[in-house]
Amino acid sequence: MKFFDLPSGFGILISNEESVLIDKIKQNQGCVAKKSLDAREQTVAAGLVAKDVLTRTRRDGKLYYLIAAVDQIWRI
């Protein structure tokens, strides 16, 4: 387990598997296409979207996962 600081200022515990996926997205400049992820990574990414760590967006007809920013979180 690792501690991840959300853009809202709160912290959340994430698993090592989730941490590896976040690092992979950070290496791709904070954005990764859903098609480039395998099935397990897509499931983990969906869980991170539910935790407000990632956001999902559509560009040019493709889905992308982005590391969340404060202005992208609707619950704040």
Distance bins in CASP14 RR format, pairs under 12 A and 6 or more apart:
PFRMAT RR
TARGET T0000
AUTHOR 0000-0000-0000
RMODE 2
METHOD distances of the structure
MODEL  1
1 12 0 0 0 0 0 1 0 0 0 0 0
1 13 1 0 1 0 0 0 0 0 0 0 0
1 14 1 0 0 1 0 0 0 0 0 0 0
1 15 1 0 0 1 0 0 0 0 0 0 0
1 16 1 0 0 1 0 0 0 0 0 0 0
1 17 0 0 0 0 0 1 0 0 0 0 0
1 18 0 0 0 0 1 0 0 0 0 0 0
1 19 0 0 0 0 1 0 0 0 0 0 0
2 11 0 0 0 0 0 1 0 0 0 0 0
2 12 0 0 0 0 1 0 0 0 0 0 0
2 13 1 0 0 1 0 0 0 0 0 0 0
2 14 1 0 1 0 0 0 0 0 0 0 0
2 15 1 0 0 1 0 0 0 0 0 0 0
2 16 1 0 0 1 0 0 0 0 0 0 0
2 17 0 0 0 0 0 1 0 0 0 0 0
2 18 0 0 0 0 1 0 0 0 0 0 0
2 19 1 0 1 0 0 0 0 0 0 0 0
2 20 0 0 0 0 0 1 0 0 0 0 0
2 21 0 0 0 0 0 1 0 0 0 0 0
2 22 0 0 0 0 1 0 0 0 0 0 0
2 23 0 0 0 0 0 1 0 0 0 0 0
2 53 0 0 0 0 0 1 0 0 0 0 0
3 10 0 0 0 0 0 1 0 0 0 0 0
3 11 1 0 0 1 0 0 0 0 0 0 0
3 12 1 0 0 1 0 0 0 0 0 0 0
3 13 1 0 0 1 0 0 0 0 0 0 0
3 14 1 0 0 1 0 0 0 0 0 0 0
3 15 0 0 0 0 0 1 0 0 0 0 0
3 18 0 0 0 0 0 1 0 0 0 0 0
3 19 0 0 0 0 1 0 0 0 0 0 0
3 53 0 0 0 0 0 1 0 0 0 0 0
4 10 0 0 0 0 1 0 0 0 0 0 0
4 11 1 0 0 1 0 0 0 0 0 0 0
4 12 1 0 1 0 0 0 0 0 0 0 0
4 13 1 0 0 1 0 0 0 0 0 0 0
4 14 1 0 1 0 0 0 0 0 0 0 0
4 15 0 0 0 0 0 1 0 0 0 0 0
4 16 0 0 0 0 0 1 0 0 0 0 0
4 18 0 0 0 0 1 0 0 0 0 0 0
4 19 1 0 0 1 0 0 0 0 0 0 0
4 21 0 0 0 0 0 1 0 0 0 0 0
4 22 1 0 0 1 0 0 0 0 0 0 0
4 23 0 0 0 0 0 1 0 0 0 0 0
4 26 0 0 0 0 0 1 0 0 0 0 0
4 48 0 0 0 0 1 0 0 0 0 0 0
4 51 0 0 0 0 1 0 0 0 0 0 0
4 52 0 0 0 0 0 1 0 0 0 0 0
4 53 1 0 0 1 0 0 0 0 0 0 0
4 54 0 0 0 0 0 1 0 0 0 0 0
4 67 0 0 0 0 0 1 0 0 0 0 0
4 68 0 0 0 0 0 1 0 0 0 0 0
5 11 1 0 1 0 0 0 0 0 0 0 0
5 12 0 0 0 0 1 0 0 0 0 0 0
5 13 0 0 0 0 0 1 0 0 0 0 0
5 14 0 0 0 0 0 1 0 0 0 0 0
5 22 0 0 0 0 0 1 0 0 0 0 0
5 52 0 0 0 0 0 1 0 0 0 0 0
5 53 0 0 0 0 1 0 0 0 0 0 0
5 67 0 0 0 0 0 1 0 0 0 0 0
5 68 0 0 0 0 0 1 0 0 0 0 0
5 70 0 0 0 0 0 1 0 0 0 0 0
6 12 1 0 1 0 0 0 0 0 0 0 0
6 13 0 0 0 0 0 1 0 0 0 0 0
6 14 0 0 0 0 0 1 0 0 0 0 0
6 22 0 0 0 0 0 1 0 0 0 0 0
6 48 0 0 0 0 0 1 0 0 0 0 0
6 51 0 0 0 0 1 0 0 0 0 0 0
6 52 1 0 0 1 0 0 0 0 0 0 0
6 53 1 0 0 1 0 0 0 0 0 0 0
6 54 0 0 0 0 0 1 0 0 0 0 0
6 55 0 0 0 0 0 1 0 0 0 0 0
6 67 0 0 0 0 0 1 0 0 0 0 0
6 68 1 0 0 1 0 0 0 0 0 0 0
6 69 0 0 0 0 0 1 0 0 0 0 0
6 70 0 0 0 0 1 0 0 0 0 0 0
6 72 0 0 0 0 0 1 0 0 0 0 0
6 73 1 0 0 1 0 0 0 0 0 0 0
6 75 0 0 0 0 0 1 0 0 0 0 0
6 76 0 0 0 0 1 0 0 0 0 0 0
7 52 0 0 0 0 1 0 0 0 0 0 0
7 53 0 0 0 0 1 0 0 0 0 0 0
7 54 0 0 0 0 0 1 0 0 0 0 0
7 55 0 0 0 0 0 1 0 0 0 0 0
7 66 0 0 0 0 0 1 0 0 0 0 0
7 67 0 0 0 0 1 0 0 0 0 0 0
7 68 1 0 1 0 0 0 0 0 0 0 0
7 69 1 0 1 0 0 0 0 0 0 0 0
7 70 1 0 1 0 0 0 0 0 0 0 0
7 71 0 0 0 0 1 0 0 0 0 0 0
7 72 1 0 0 1 0 0 0 0 0 0 0
7 73 1 0 0 1 0 0 0 0 0 0 0
7 75 0 0 0 0 0 1 0 0 0 0 0
7 76 0 0 0 0 1 0 0 0 0 0 0
8 51 0 0 0 0 0 1 0 0 0 0 0
8 52 1 0 0 1 0 0 0 0 0 0 0
8 53 0 0 0 0 0 1 0 0 0 0 0
8 68 0 0 0 0 1 0 0 0 0 0 0
8 69 0 0 0 0 0 1 0 0 0 0 0
8 70 1 0 0 1 0 0 0 0 0 0 0
8 71 0 0 0 0 0 1 0 0 0 0 0
8 72 0 0 0 0 0 1 0 0 0 0 0
8 73 1 0 1 0 0 0 0 0 0 0 0
8 74 0 0 0 0 0 1 0 0 0 0 0
8 75 1 0 0 1 0 0 0 0 0 0 0
8 76 1 0 1 0 0 0 0 0 0 0 0
9 52 0 0 0 0 0 1 0 0 0 0 0
9 68 0 0 0 0 0 1 0 0 0 0 0
9 70 0 0 0 0 1 0 0 0 0 0 0
9 73 0 0 0 0 0 1 0 0 0 0 0
9 76 0 0 0 0 1 0 0 0 0 0 0
10 51 0 0 0 0 0 1 0 0 0 0 0
10 52 0 0 0 0 1 0 0 0 0 0 0
10 53 0 0 0 0 0 1 0 0 0 0 0
10 68 0 0 0 0 0 1 0 0 0 0 0
10 70 0 0 0 0 0 1 0 0 0 0 0
10 73 0 0 0 0 0 1 0 0 0 0 0
10 75 0 0 0 0 0 1 0 0 0 0 0
10 76 0 0 0 0 1 0 0 0 0 0 0
11 51 0 0 0 0 0 1 0 0 0 0 0
11 52 0 0 0 0 0 1 0 0 0 0 0
11 53 0 0 0 0 1 0 0 0 0 0 0
12 18 0 0 0 0 1 0 0 0 0 0 0
12 19 0 0 0 0 0 1 0 0 0 0 0
12 22 0 0 0 0 0 1 0 0 0 0 0
12 47 0 0 0 0 0 1 0 0 0 0 0
12 48 0 0 0 0 1 0 0 0 0 0 0
12 50 0 0 0 0 0 1 0 0 0 0 0
12 51 1 0 1 0 0 0 0 0 0 0 0
12 52 0 0 0 0 1 0 0 0 0 0 0
12 53 1 0 0 1 0 0 0 0 0 0 0
12 54 0 0 0 0 0 1 0 0 0 0 0
12 68 0 0 0 0 0 1 0 0 0 0 0
13 19 0 0 0 0 0 1 0 0 0 0 0
13 51 0 0 0 0 1 0 0 0 0 0 0
13 53 0 0 0 0 0 1 0 0 0 0 0
14 20 0 0 0 0 1 0 0 0 0 0 0
14 21 0 0 0 0 1 0 0 0 0 0 0
14 22 1 0 0 1 0 0 0 0 0 0 0
14 23 0 0 0 0 0 1 0 0 0 0 0
14 44 0 0 0 0 1 0 0 0 0 0 0
14 47 0 0 0 0 1 0 0 0 0 0 0
14 48 1 0 0 1 0 0 0 0 0 0 0
14 50 0 0 0 0 0 1 0 0 0 0 0
14 51 1 0 0 1 0 0 0 0 0 0 0
14 52 0 0 0 0 0 1 0 0 0 0 0
14 53 1 0 0 1 0 0 0 0 0 0 0
14 54 0 0 0 0 0 1 0 0 0 0 0
15 21 0 0 0 0 1 0 0 0 0 0 0
15 22 0 0 0 0 0 1 0 0 0 0 0
15 44 0 0 0 0 1 0 0 0 0 0 0
15 47 0 0 0 0 0 1 0 0 0 0 0
15 48 0 0 0 0 1 0 0 0 0 0 0
15 51 0 0 0 0 0 1 0 0 0 0 0
15 53 0 0 0 0 0 1 0 0 0 0 0
16 22 0 0 0 0 0 1 0 0 0 0 0
16 23 0 0 0 0 0 1 0 0 0 0 0
16 44 0 0 0 0 0 1 0 0 0 0 0
17 23 0 0 0 0 0 1 0 0 0 0 0
17 24 0 0 0 0 0 1 0 0 0 0 0
17 40 0 0 0 0 1 0 0 0 0 0 0
17 41 0 0 0 0 1 0 0 0 0 0 0
17 43 0 0 0 0 1 0 0 0 0 0 0
17 44 1 0 1 0 0 0 0 0 0 0 0
17 45 0 0 0 0 0 1 0 0 0 0 0
17 47 0 0 0 0 0 1 0 0 0 0 0
17 48 0 0 0 0 0 1 0 0 0 0 0
18 24 0 0 0 0 0 1 0 0 0 0 0
18 25 0 0 0 0 0 1 0 0 0 0 0
18 40 0 0 0 0 0 1 0 0 0 0 0
18 41 0 0 0 0 0 1 0 0 0 0 0
18 43 0 0 0 0 0 1 0 0 0 0 0
18 44 1 0 1 0 0 0 0 0 0 0 0
18 45 0 0 0 0 1 0 0 0 0 0 0
18 46 0 0 0 0 0 1 0 0 0 0 0
18 47 1 0 0 1 0 0 0 0 0 0 0
18 48 1 0 1 0 0 0 0 0 0 0 0
18 49 0 0 0 0 0 1 0 0 0 0 0
18 50 0 0 0 0 0 1 0 0 0 0 0
18 51 0 0 0 0 1 0 0 0 0 0 0
18 53 1 0 0 1 0 0 0 0 0 0 0
18 54 0 0 0 0 1 0 0 0 0 0 0
19 25 0 0 0 0 0 1 0 0 0 0 0
19 26 0 0 0 0 0 1 0 0 0 0 0
19 44 0 0 0 0 0 1 0 0 0 0 0
19 48 0 0 0 0 0 1 0 0 0 0 0
19 53 0 0 0 0 0 1 0 0 0 0 0
20 26 0 0 0 0 0 1 0 0 0 0 0
20 27 0 0 0 0 0 1 0 0 0 0 0
20 37 0 0 0 0 0 1 0 0 0 0 0
20 40 0 0 0 0 0 1 0 0 0 0 0
20 41 0 0 0 0 1 0 0 0 0 0 0
20 44 0 0 0 0 1 0 0 0 0 0 0
20 45 0 0 0 0 0 1 0 0 0 0 0
20 48 0 0 0 0 0 1 0 0 0 0 0
21 27 0 0 0 0 0 1 0 0 0 0 0
21 28 0 0 0 0 0 1 0 0 0 0 0
21 30 0 0 0 0 0 1 0 0 0 0 0
21 32 0 0 0 0 1 0 0 0 0 0 0
21 36 0 0 0 0 0 1 0 0 0 0 0
21 37 1 0 0 1 0 0 0 0 0 0 0
21 38 0 0 0 0 0 1 0 0 0 0 0
21 40 0 0 0 0 1 0 0 0 0 0 0
21 41 1 0 1 0 0 0 0 0 0 0 0
21 42 0 0 0 0 1 0 0 0 0 0 0
21 43 0 0 0 0 0 1 0 0 0 0 0
21 44 1 0 1 0 0 0 0 0 0 0 0
21 45 1 0 0 1 0 0 0 0 0 0 0
21 46 0 0 0 0 0 1 0 0 0 0 0
21 47 0 0 0 0 1 0 0 0 0 0 0
21 48 1 0 0 1 0 0 0 0 0 0 0
21 49 0 0 0 0 0 1 0 0 0 0 0
21 51 0 0 0 0 0 1 0 0 0 0 0
21 53 0 0 0 0 1 0 0 0 0 0 0
21 54 0 0 0 0 1 0 0 0 0 0 0
21 65 0 0 0 0 1 0 0 0 0 0 0
21 67 0 0 0 0 0 1 0 0 0 0 0
22 28 0 0 0 0 0 1 0 0 0 0 0
22 30 0 0 0 0 1 0 0 0 0 0 0
22 32 0 0 0 0 0 1 0 0 0 0 0
22 41 0 0 0 0 0 1 0 0 0 0 0
22 44 0 0 0 0 1 0 0 0 0 0 0
22 45 0 0 0 0 1 0 0 0 0 0 0
22 47 0 0 0 0 0 1 0 0 0 0 0
22 48 1 0 0 1 0 0 0 0 0 0 0
22 51 0 0 0 0 0 1 0 0 0 0 0
22 53 1 0 0 1 0 0 0 0 0 0 0
22 54 1 0 0 1 0 0 0 0 0 0 0
22 65 0 0 0 0 1 0 0 0 0 0 0
22 66 0 0 0 0 0 1 0 0 0 0 0
22 67 1 0 0 1 0 0 0 0 0 0 0
22 68 0 0 0 0 0 1 0 0 0 0 0
23 30 0 0 0 0 0 1 0 0 0 0 0
23 32 0 0 0 0 0 1 0 0 0 0 0
23 41 0 0 0 0 0 1 0 0 0 0 0
23 67 0 0 0 0 0 1 0 0 0 0 0
24 30 0 0 0 0 1 0 0 0 0 0 0
24 31 0 0 0 0 0 1 0 0 0 0 0
24 32 1 0 0 1 0 0 0 0 0 0 0
24 33 0 0 0 0 0 1 0 0 0 0 0
24 36 0 0 0 0 1 0 0 0 0 0 0
24 37 0 0 0 0 1 0 0 0 0 0 0
24 38 0 0 0 0 0 1 0 0 0 0 0
24 41 1 0 0 1 0 0 0 0 0 0 0
24 44 0 0 0 0 0 1 0 0 0 0 0
24 45 0 0 0 0 1 0 0 0 0 0 0
24 48 0 0 0 0 0 1 0 0 0 0 0
24 54 0 0 0 0 0 1 0 0 0 0 0
24 65 0 0 0 0 1 0 0 0 0 0 0
24 67 0 0 0 0 0 1 0 0 0 0 0
25 31 1 0 0 1 0 0 0 0 0 0 0
25 32 1 0 1 0 0 0 0 0 0 0 0
25 33 0 0 0 0 0 1 0 0 0 0 0
25 34 0 0 0 0 0 1 0 0 0 0 0
25 36 0 0 0 0 0 1 0 0 0 0 0
25 37 0 0 0 0 1 0 0 0 0 0 0
25 41 0 0 0 0 1 0 0 0 0 0 0
25 44 0 0 0 0 0 1 0 0 0 0 0
25 45 0 0 0 0 1 0 0 0 0 0 0
25 48 0 0 0 0 1 0 0 0 0 0 0
25 49 0 0 0 0 0 1 0 0 0 0 0
25 53 0 0 0 0 1 0 0 0 0 0 0
25 54 1 0 0 1 0 0 0 0 0 0 0
25 55 0 0 0 0 0 1 0 0 0 0 0
25 56 0 0 0 0 0 1 0 0 0 0 0
25 64 0 0 0 0 1 0 0 0 0 0 0
25 65 1 0 0 1 0 0 0 0 0 0 0
25 66 1 0 0 1 0 0 0 0 0 0 0
25 67 1 0 1 0 0 0 0 0 0 0 0
25 68 0 0 0 0 0 1 0 0 0 0 0
26 32 0 0 0 0 1 0 0 0 0 0 0
26 53 0 0 0 0 0 1 0 0 0 0 0
26 54 0 0 0 0 0 1 0 0 0 0 0
26 65 0 0 0 0 0 1 0 0 0 0 0
26 66 0 0 0 0 0 1 0 0 0 0 0
26 67 1 0 0 1 0 0 0 0 0 0 0
27 36 0 0 0 0 0 1 0 0 0 0 0
27 67 0 0 0 0 0 1 0 0 0 0 0
28 36 0 0 0 0 1 0 0 0 0 0 0
28 37 0 0 0 0 0 1 0 0 0 0 0
28 64 0 0 0 0 1 0 0 0 0 0 0
28 65 0 0 0 0 1 0 0 0 0 0 0
28 66 0 0 0 0 0 1 0 0 0 0 0
28 67 0 0 0 0 0 1 0 0 0 0 0
29 64 0 0 0 0 0 1 0 0 0 0 0
29 66 0 0 0 0 1 0 0 0 0 0 0
29 67 0 0 0 0 1 0 0 0 0 0 0
30 53 0 0 0 0 0 1 0 0 0 0 0
30 54 0 0 0 0 1 0 0 0 0 0 0
30 55 0 0 0 0 0 1 0 0 0 0 0
30 57 0 0 0 0 0 1 0 0 0 0 0
30 64 0 0 0 0 1 0 0 0 0 0 0
30 65 0 0 0 0 1 0 0 0 0 0 0
30 66 1 0 0 1 0 0 0 0 0 0 0
30 67 1 0 1 0 0 0 0 0 0 0 0
30 68 0 0 0 0 0 1 0 0 0 0 0
30 69 0 0 0 0 0 1 0 0 0 0 0
31 45 0 0 0 0 0 1 0 0 0 0 0
31 54 0 0 0 0 0 1 0 0 0 0 0
31 55 0 0 0 0 0 1 0 0 0 0 0
31 56 0 0 0 0 0 1 0 0 0 0 0
31 57 0 0 0 0 1 0 0 0 0 0 0
31 59 0 0 0 0 1 0 0 0 0 0 0
31 62 0 0 0 0 0 1 0 0 0 0 0
31 63 0 0 0 0 0 1 0 0 0 0 0
31 64 1 0 1 0 0 0 0 0 0 0 0
31 65 1 0 0 1 0 0 0 0 0 0 0
31 66 1 0 1 0 0 0 0 0 0 0 0
31 67 0 0 0 0 1 0 0 0 0 0 0
31 68 0 0 0 0 0 1 0 0 0 0 0
31 69 0 0 0 0 0 1 0 0 0 0 0
32 38 0 0 0 0 0 1 0 0 0 0 0
32 41 0 0 0 0 1 0 0 0 0 0 0
32 42 0 0 0 0 0 1 0 0 0 0 0
32 44 0 0 0 0 0 1 0 0 0 0 0
32 45 0 0 0 0 1 0 0 0 0 0 0
32 48 0 0 0 0 0 1 0 0 0 0 0
32 54 0 0 0 0 1 0 0 0 0 0 0
32 55 0 0 0 0 0 1 0 0 0 0 0
32 56 0 0 0 0 0 1 0 0 0 0 0
32 57 0 0 0 0 0 1 0 0 0 0 0
32 62 0 0 0 0 0 1 0 0 0 0 0
32 63 0 0 0 0 0 1 0 0 0 0 0
32 64 1 0 0 1 0 0 0 0 0 0 0
32 65 1 0 1 0 0 0 0 0 0 0 0
32 66 0 0 0 0 1 0 0 0 0 0 0
32 67 0 0 0 0 1 0 0 0 0 0 0
33 41 0 0 0 0 0 1 0 0 0 0 0
33 42 0 0 0 0 0 1 0 0 0 0 0
33 45 0 0 0 0 0 1 0 0 0 0 0
33 56 0 0 0 0 0 1 0 0 0 0 0
33 57 0 0 0 0 0 1 0 0 0 0 0
33 58 0 0 0 0 0 1 0 0 0 0 0
33 59 0 0 0 0 1 0 0 0 0 0 0
33 60 0 0 0 0 0 1 0 0 0 0 0
33 61 0 0 0 0 0 1 0 0 0 0 0
33 62 1 0 1 0 0 0 0 0 0 0 0
33 63 1 0 0 1 0 0 0 0 0 0 0
33 64 1 0 1 0 0 0 0 0 0 0 0
33 65 0 0 0 0 1 0 0 0 0 0 0
33 66 0 0 0 0 0 1 0 0 0 0 0
34 41 0 0 0 0 1 0 0 0 0 0 0
34 42 1 0 0 1 0 0 0 0 0 0 0
34 43 0 0 0 0 0 1 0 0 0 0 0
34 44 0 0 0 0 0 1 0 0 0 0 0
34 45 1 0 0 1 0 0 0 0 0 0 0
34 46 0 0 0 0 1 0 0 0 0 0 0
34 49 0 0 0 0 0 1 0 0 0 0 0
34 54 0 0 0 0 0 1 0 0 0 0 0
34 56 1 0 0 1 0 0 0 0 0 0 0
34 57 0 0 0 0 0 1 0 0 0 0 0
34 58 0 0 0 0 1 0 0 0 0 0 0
34 59 0 0 0 0 0 1 0 0 0 0 0
34 61 0 0 0 0 0 1 0 0 0 0 0
34 62 1 0 0 1 0 0 0 0 0 0 0
34 63 1 0 1 0 0 0 0 0 0 0 0
34 64 1 0 0 1 0 0 0 0 0 0 0
34 65 1 0 0 1 0 0 0 0 0 0 0
34 66 0 0 0 0 0 1 0 0 0 0 0
35 41 0 0 0 0 0 1 0 0 0 0 0
35 42 0 0 0 0 1 0 0 0 0 0 0
35 45 0 0 0 0 0 1 0 0 0 0 0
35 61 0 0 0 0 0 1 0 0 0 0 0
35 62 1 0 0 1 0 0 0 0 0 0 0
35 63 1 0 0 1 0 0 0 0 0 0 0
35 64 0 0 0 0 1 0 0 0 0 0 0
35 65 0 0 0 0 0 1 0 0 0 0 0
36 42 0 0 0 0 1 0 0 0 0 0 0
36 45 0 0 0 0 0 1 0 0 0 0 0
36 62 0 0 0 0 1 0 0 0 0 0 0
36 63 0 0 0 0 0 1 0 0 0 0 0
36 64 0 0 0 0 1 0 0 0 0 0 0
36 65 0 0 0 0 1 0 0 0 0 0 0
37 43 0 0 0 0 1 0 0 0 0 0 0
37 44 0 0 0 0 1 0 0 0 0 0 0
37 45 1 0 0 1 0 0 0 0 0 0 0
37 46 0 0 0 0 0 1 0 0 0 0 0
37 48 0 0 0 0 0 1 0 0 0 0 0
37 54 0 0 0 0 0 1 0 0 0 0 0
37 56 0 0 0 0 0 1 0 0 0 0 0
37 63 0 0 0 0 0 1 0 0 0 0 0
37 64 0 0 0 0 0 1 0 0 0 0 0
37 65 1 0 0 1 0 0 0 0 0 0 0
38 44 0 0 0 0 1 0 0 0 0 0 0
38 45 0 0 0 0 0 1 0 0 0 0 0
39 45 0 0 0 0 0 1 0 0 0 0 0
39 46 0 0 0 0 0 1 0 0 0 0 0
40 46 0 0 0 0 0 1 0 0 0 0 0
40 47 0 0 0 0 0 1 0 0 0 0 0
41 47 0 0 0 0 0 1 0 0 0 0 0
41 48 0 0 0 0 0 1 0 0 0 0 0
41 54 0 0 0 0 0 1 0 0 0 0 0
41 65 0 0 0 0 1 0 0 0 0 0 0
42 48 0 0 0 0 0 1 0 0 0 0 0
42 49 0 0 0 0 0 1 0 0 0 0 0
42 54 0 0 0 0 0 1 0 0 0 0 0
42 56 0 0 0 0 0 1 0 0 0 0 0
42 63 0 0 0 0 1 0 0 0 0 0 0
42 65 0 0 0 0 1 0 0 0 0 0 0
43 49 0 0 0 0 0 1 0 0 0 0 0
43 50 0 0 0 0 0 1 0 0 0 0 0
44 50 0 0 0 0 0 1 0 0 0 0 0
44 51 0 0 0 0 0 1 0 0 0 0 0
44 53 0 0 0 0 0 1 0 0 0 0 0
44 54 0 0 0 0 1 0 0 0 0 0 0
44 65 0 0 0 0 0 1 0 0 0 0 0
45 51 0 0 0 0 0 1 0 0 0 0 0
45 53 0 0 0 0 1 0 0 0 0 0 0
45 54 1 0 1 0 0 0 0 0 0 0 0
45 55 0 0 0 0 0 1 0 0 0 0 0
45 56 1 0 0 1 0 0 0 0 0 0 0
45 63 0 0 0 0 1 0 0 0 0 0 0
45 64 0 0 0 0 0 1 0 0 0 0 0
45 65 1 0 1 0 0 0 0 0 0 0 0
45 66 0 0 0 0 0 1 0 0 0 0 0
45 67 0 0 0 0 0 1 0 0 0 0 0
45 68 0 0 0 0 0 1 0 0 0 0 0
46 53 0 0 0 0 0 1 0 0 0 0 0
46 54 0 0 0 0 1 0 0 0 0 0 0
46 55 0 0 0 0 0 1 0 0 0 0 0
46 56 0 0 0 0 1 0 0 0 0 0 0
46 63 0 0 0 0 0 1 0 0 0 0 0
46 65 0 0 0 0 1 0 0 0 0 0 0
47 53 0 0 0 0 1 0 0 0 0 0 0
47 54 0 0 0 0 1 0 0 0 0 0 0
47 56 0 0 0 0 0 1 0 0 0 0 0
47 65 0 0 0 0 0 1 0 0 0 0 0
48 54 1 0 1 0 0 0 0 0 0 0 0
48 55 0 0 0 0 1 0 0 0 0 0 0
48 56 0 0 0 0 1 0 0 0 0 0 0
48 65 1 0 0 1 0 0 0 0 0 0 0
48 66 0 0 0 0 0 1 0 0 0 0 0
48 67 0 0 0 0 1 0 0 0 0 0 0
48 68 0 0 0 0 1 0 0 0 0 0 0
49 55 1 0 0 1 0 0 0 0 0 0 0
49 56 1 0 1 0 0 0 0 0 0 0 0
49 57 0 0 0 0 0 1 0 0 0 0 0
49 63 0 0 0 0 0 1 0 0 0 0 0
49 64 0 0 0 0 0 1 0 0 0 0 0
49 65 1 0 0 1 0 0 0 0 0 0 0
49 66 0 0 0 0 1 0 0 0 0 0 0
49 67 0 0 0 0 0 1 0 0 0 0 0
49 68 0 0 0 0 1 0 0 0 0 0 0
49 72 0 0 0 0 0 1 0 0 0 0 0
49 73 0 0 0 0 0 1 0 0 0 0 0
49 74 0 0 0 0 0 1 0 0 0 0 0
50 56 0 0 0 0 0 1 0 0 0 0 0
50 68 0 0 0 0 0 1 0 0 0 0 0
50 75 0 0 0 0 0 1 0 0 0 0 0
51 68 0 0 0 0 1 0 0 0 0 0 0
51 73 0 0 0 0 0 1 0 0 0 0 0
51 75 0 0 0 0 0 1 0 0 0 0 0
52 66 0 0 0 0 0 1 0 0 0 0 0
52 67 0 0 0 0 0 1 0 0 0 0 0
52 68 1 0 1 0 0 0 0 0 0 0 0
52 69 0 0 0 0 0 1 0 0 0 0 0
52 70 0 0 0 0 0 1 0 0 0 0 0
52 72 0 0 0 0 1 0 0 0 0 0 0
52 73 1 0 1 0 0 0 0 0 0 0 0
52 74 0 0 0 0 1 0 0 0 0 0 0
52 75 1 0 0 1 0 0 0 0 0 0 0
52 76 0 0 0 0 1 0 0 0 0 0 0
53 65 0 0 0 0 1 0 0 0 0 0 0
53 66 0 0 0 0 0 1 0 0 0 0 0
53 67 1 0 0 1 0 0 0 0 0 0 0
53 68 1 0 1 0 0 0 0 0 0 0 0
53 69 0 0 0 0 0 1 0 0 0 0 0
53 72 0 0 0 0 0 1 0 0 0 0 0
53 73 0 0 0 0 1 0 0 0 0 0 0
54 63 0 0 0 0 0 1 0 0 0 0 0
54 64 0 0 0 0 1 0 0 0 0 0 0
54 65 1 0 1 0 0 0 0 0 0 0 0
54 66 1 0 0 1 0 0 0 0 0 0 0
54 67 1 0 0 1 0 0 0 0 0 0 0
54 68 1 0 1 0 0 0 0 0 0 0 0
54 69 0 0 0 0 0 1 0 0 0 0 0
54 72 0 0 0 0 1 0 0 0 0 0 0
54 73 0 0 0 0 0 1 0 0 0 0 0
55 63 0 0 0 0 0 1 0 0 0 0 0
55 64 0 0 0 0 1 0 0 0 0 0 0
55 65 1 0 0 1 0 0 0 0 0 0 0
55 66 1 0 1 0 0 0 0 0 0 0 0
55 67 1 0 0 1 0 0 0 0 0 0 0
55 68 1 0 1 0 0 0 0 0 0 0 0
55 69 1 0 0 1 0 0 0 0 0 0 0
55 70 0 0 0 0 0 1 0 0 0 0 0
55 71 0 0 0 0 0 1 0 0 0 0 0
55 72 1 0 1 0 0 0 0 0 0 0 0
55 73 1 0 0 1 0 0 0 0 0 0 0
55 74 0 0 0 0 1 0 0 0 0 0 0
55 75 0 0 0 0 0 1 0 0 0 0 0
56 62 0 0 0 0 0 1 0 0 0 0 0
56 63 1 0 0 1 0 0 0 0 0 0 0
56 64 1 0 0 1 0 0 0 0 0 0 0
56 65 1 0 1 0 0 0 0 0 0 0 0
56 66 1 0 0 1 0 0 0 0 0 0 0
56 67 0 0 0 0 0 1 0 0 0 0 0
56 68 0 0 0 0 0 1 0 0 0 0 0
56 72 0 0 0 0 1 0 0 0 0 0 0
57 63 1 0 0 1 0 0 0 0 0 0 0
57 64 1 0 1 0 0 0 0 0 0 0 0
57 65 0 0 0 0 1 0 0 0 0 0 0
57 66 1 0 0 1 0 0 0 0 0 0 0
57 67 0 0 0 0 0 1 0 0 0 0 0
57 68 0 0 0 0 0 1 0 0 0 0 0
57 69 0 0 0 0 0 1 0 0 0 0 0
57 72 0 0 0 0 1 0 0 0 0 0 0
58 64 1 0 0 1 0 0 0 0 0 0 0
58 65 0 0 0 0 0 1 0 0 0 0 0
58 66 0 0 0 0 0 1 0 0 0 0 0
59 65 0 0 0 0 0 1 0 0 0 0 0
59 66 0 0 0 0 1 0 0 0 0 0 0
65 72 0 0 0 0 0 1 0 0 0 0 0
66 72 1 0 0 1 0 0 0 0 0 0 0
66 73 0 0 0 0 0 1 0 0 0 0 0
67 73 0 0 0 0 0 1 0 0 0 0 0
68 74 0 0 0 0 0 1 0 0 0 0 0
68 75 0 0 0 0 0 1 0 0 0 0 0
68 76 0 0 0 0 0 1 0 0 0 0 0
69 76 0 0 0 0 0 1 0 0 0 0 0
70 76 1 0 0 1 0 0 0 0 0 0 0
END
